[in-house]
Amino acid sequence: MFTCKQVSHSLSKEDYAKLSFTKRFFLQLHVKLCFLCGRFNRQVMDGQDMCRHFKQYEATNCQCAPELQEVQKDELKALLAAQSAKSSEG
């Protein structure tokens, strides 16, 4: 069985999903049963789950944003400079 310190240390070192089955099982068991560290470490585990799912989503669903051509970049810079000059006058 894990102590609260060991659970927190294991969760801070790496994603709990990458741990061996037995270590992950006892870690989850401790987090479910421990009234001292359970809530905090459950939130850490949920955060790791969210990050893992977002990485997977980003890798499969997100397309690379199109790059602006140099002419478009120059036009945008000029527009920003004009807006900046206008706001500093007034």
N, C-alpha and C positions, 0 to 999 in steps of 0.2 A: 504494500500500500504506500501511497505517496504522502508526504507531508505538504502543508500549504506552501512552504518555501520551494520545495521541489516542483510542485505543479506550476507555480508562477515562473520559476526558472526555465522549465521545459517549454512553456508557452512563449516566453520572451526570446528563446534561442531560435526557434523555428516554428513553422506551421505544424500544428498538431496532426494534420492529415498525413504528413510525411513520416510520422513515427510508426514503429512496428505495431502490429495489431494488438498484442498484449499490453504494450505500454499505453497505447491510445485508449484501450478499454478501461484500464485502471485509472488513467487520468480522467476520463469522462465520468467514471463511477465516483471518484473523489469529488469532482466538481458538483455532481448532482447531490451528493450526501453532505458535503461540508457546509455548515452554516457560516463559517468564518470567511472563507475565500470564494465560496461558490458563485455568488452573484457577480463579483468582479471578473473572475476567470471565465464565467459563461459569456460575459460581454466581450472578453478578449477572443474567445473562440468564435463568437458570432462575427466579430470584426475580421478575423482571418478568413472565415467562410465567405463574407461579402467581398473581400479583396480577391480571393481566389476565383469566385464567380465572375467578378468584373474583368479580371485578366482574361479569362476564357471568352467572355463576351466580346471584349475588345479585340482579341486575336481573330475571332471568327466573323464578327459583324461590322466592324468599323473599317471604313474605307479611308485611304489616305486622302487628305484634303488637297485639292488642286493648287498648284503654286501659281502665283501671279507672275505675269511677264514683266520684264523690266520697265516697259512703258507704263503699265498699270501701276507699278510701284511708285514711279516718279510722279504720276498724276495724283496718287493718294498722298504722297509726301507734300506736294504743293498745296493740296486742299487742306491738309492738317496745319501746315504753316500759315495759310491764309486765315483759317479759323482761330488759330492761336494769336495771331497779330490782331485780329478783330476783337477778341475777348480782352486783350491787354490794353487796348485803346479805350474801351468803354468801361 
